[in-house]
Amino acid sequence: DVYLTDVNGPKGGPDKRCRVVAHLPTGPVVVGRTGPDPVAAVAAAAVRCRRLIRSRLKRRWGRRRRAVGA
């Protein structure tokens, strides 16, 4: 889920907030980024979310492989 909000309203400034919520079997991953441009805020949040999802899945796969190999 992606949520975009304008924090300051019509005042301007770095106030576009993007919140990304990814629902994984291990639990949700929630990332937020703020910036002057909504496209840049979404891109930054997506990059961070991707990194977190990869690290969580790698951790889970590592545990599963060790359990099967033991």
Secondary structure by P-SEA (a helix, b strand, c coil): cbbbbbcccccccccbbbbbbbbcccbbbbbbbbcccaaaaaaaaaaaaaaaaaaaaaaaaaaaaaaaac
